[in-house]
Every structure is written in C-alpha cells, then in structure tokens.
Amino acid sequence: MISHRIGAKGPRSKPGIWFACQMVCAALIGLPAPTAAGAEEAPGSVEEVLSHVDSVLARISELRGLAATEAVNRSVQDRETLGRRLREMIEDEFTDAEIDAEERFIKALGLITPDADWRDVVLSLLEDQIAGYYDHDVDTFFLLDDQPLDAQLAIMSHELVHALQDQHWDLDAYNGDATLLTDTGIARSAVIEGDAMAVMLAYAASGNAILSNPTLFAAATATMQSATVPEGPAPPFVWAQLTFPYVDGLALIGSLFQQGGWYAVNQLYDDPPQSTEQVLTPSRYMQRDPPTWLSYELASLGYERYVADVLGQHMLSAVLDQLLDELVATSAVRRATTGWDGDRFDGFSDPNEPTRDVIVQLSAWDTEDDARQFRRVISRLGAVYTALDAPVEASGRHGHRDLWVGEHDAVLVERWGDLVLLIIDRRPSSGAAAGDILAVAEEVWRTHQRSAYPPL
C-alpha cells in the first residue's frame, strides 16, 4: 500500500525519504532531554540545532559502532515544502493507474469511505506526523521548523542513523523489490526504522545500556506503544501500517541486540526478514522460517486482476481489526492471525460489470487448528458485508463452507486443511448471485499453487 512505500524505494522509484514521526519521538521526551555534545544545555533554535549535526553524528556513530564515511548535509524545511516533496515522491514512484487501483481495492473492502481520496488520506497523515527526515536522493537531513526544541535532538539522532545506514548498506539496494509487497516492504522498513529508534533511544538515555537491559528496554518500548494510539481522522489500518516499523521494529532490534549486540543487528541487512511474522516473532527470523508463496488465477472466468498483494500477519490483523470493529475483540483478531504462514489478497474486476469488485484472499496457516481459528474469525465478515447474521452453511467439496448472499454483496469462507479462502463479491449495481461466487471459489481451488517465496 502507498503508505508503506514512503521511505522504501522500489525498483521503479527515484527519490527516497526516511522520516521520524512526532508520535514516536514524543515518547522519548519523557527521558532526560538529550544535550548536544559540547553544549551545556539544549539549543534554543532550529538553526542552532543544525549546528550540532556533526557532533550528534559522531555520538551516534560511536553508539551504533558505524563510522560515517562522509559528511551529511543539513537544512530546515517548512511543512508546506514537505507536502510538495511528498507529493512529488508519490508521483515519481506510482502511476495514476496504480494509485487508482489501490484506492478502488481499499474502498471495495470498506476501509475508507466512497468519497475519500486515498492520496489525500495518506499525505495528510504524513504531512502532519513527520517531524524530520533524511532524503537520500540528495543526501540531506531536513528538520521541520515547527518542532518543539526538546524533541529536535532526538529527531536528529534518528535521522542521522538513516544516513549511516545508507552509507554502509545502500538503502535502495536493501529494499530491492520488497516494496512491491506490503508485508515484505513493512518488514524491511521495520529493520531500518527499528534500528534508528534503538539508537535514538540509546542517545536519549546516554548509552546502550538501555538496549541491553531487558527490564529497561521493555519499559521504554511500553512507553512508546502508549504514545502511538491513533488520533485524528486517518483509518486505523493506516495508523497500524505507519507505526509498525517504529514500535515493532524497535522490539526486533532490541531482541537481537540482547542476543548478539550490533553484530546481530547488522546481519538483518545482509539477510533481511521476509515477513512481518518474522518481525513480530524474532525466533521465526532466527530459525529462518520462510512464508509460503501462494498463487491462483481467475482468467478463465473472464475476471481481470487489478491489485495483487501479500498483507502478511500484521496488516491482515490490522485490516480485520478495523472491519470487525465491535464484532470481534482486537485480542481475538491478533490470536487468529498468529499462525499465519502466507497469503494473497487480490482485487478482480469484471469487464461485463464495471462497478463490481471480487476480492479474494487465500491464506496458509501453520496448522489446521490455526486455520480453523482464522476461519471462525473472518466468518464474521459475512455480517459486515451482507447484513445477514446467519450464513448458509454447507460442506463444500474441500471442507467447511460458509456462504452469505445479500441483496448486492456475497461472502464466502471455506477452509481446506491448512488453507482458508475468503471471497467478497461486491455488486452495487446488480443483485448478488450465489452461483457466481461459488464459481470463483472452485476456480481458486482448481488453480491454486504453493511454492517457495521469491527472492525480493
């Protein structure tokens, strides 16, 4: 999704931006305010803050164990200029057709209102939340001119870590094709942002001891999690996508640091996580537990795929949590997605019915029990889309099947062993047809394949 690629350059992209958000920087203000090296007290203006870039860079290089290979440019920017830069970046990375397709998919799911503009949803959130950023297209650190002075040094320490990362690992090369998948893109962003958060935390606490002490580190991350409660009009799933690299990325970095110091963290750049599952459960990363790659086709039915993505454990949980609000507790949704082993979440159009959307999600689970638990939770989506409480339950050709057919929409959920199939057929201009959604299910089961995850 667009918001995860802000800060993750893909193969088609040009400029890249790495930023610190106000919400996560604010969480560190509860620590003693950091003082720039050589200064007796915190600077009194943005320009004075920038005069300490070199001393702060030297300090974080020492904390992180990475020497700067070149100087870092620095500048002040206002929020209007930031907005223009973000829009320019999105225009460079995505075609209008790609953004329109993603907007159609998100609206078909009901994650944003029909009259919302997806570009504006993402940009308004980022323009409001970005506190500073490192733009590696011009190798420059930018500090926003409206930030509270007691947060500016923490913001600087975060962004200068991105400069060190870029100098040592080339962030373009690190991301590669991973940005084409929501799950893998967010997982790699979690390494980059989590690393910067860890150094920012150590900088604010005057040393790496806060990272190596599990008790102190747990208290710091708990404070940070409480500071990332959604605020404002942005949909919850967008907040979940934005905050994950910072909060959960920091937890991953802390876990590896406590096992092997910065050496263990550095291995993440040579061998990055493949999924948010590996970020959420570091033992999965350490054991190199790869996700399952799933594929299927609906071409024989005449449908055209306009969006293809892997949401992964984190974003699948976030999307379901928003859709099932007040129907299923957040804790139950999270439990239901912990056995994730792979998924495909695609949008199809019908050339014969332009307003129709067929949303298909096929997922693989660690065990059949995990699949059963997930099926029970997503079965509540039937009521969300059709307003019908009771499905037509039947024993499908492959396993237990639930089917809801409303006036305009139909939902099908079916489990086959460790696989779960969800189909949402949305037809605002015509009546829903059970035969059509059943035909889609049979075609997915007929054509589906599992394979090794592609290199990204």
Buried (B, 14 or more C-beta within 10 A) or exposed (E): BBBBBBBBBBEEBEBBBBBBBBBBBBBBBEBEBBBBEEEEEBBEEBEBBBEBBBEBBBBBBEBBEBEBEEEBBBEBBEEEBBBEBBEEBBEBBBEEEBBBBBBBBBBBBBBBEEEBEBBEBBBBBBBBBBBBBBBBBEBBBBBBBEBEBEBBBBBBBBBBBBBBBBBBBEBBEBBBBBBBBBBBBBBBBBBBBBBBBBBBBBBBBBEBEBBBBEEBBEEBBEEBBEBBEBEEEBBBBBBBBBBBBBBBBBBBBBBBBBEEBBEBBBEBBEEBBBBBBBBBBBEBBEEEBBBBBBEBBBEEBEBEBBBBBBBBBBBBBBBBBBBBEEEBEBEBBBBBBBBBBBBBBBBBBBEEBEEBBBBBBBBBBBEBEBBBBBBBBBBBBBBBBBEBEEBEEEEBEBBBBBBBBBEBBBBBBBBBEBBBBBBBBBBEEEEBEBEBBBBBBEBBBEEBEEEEBEEB
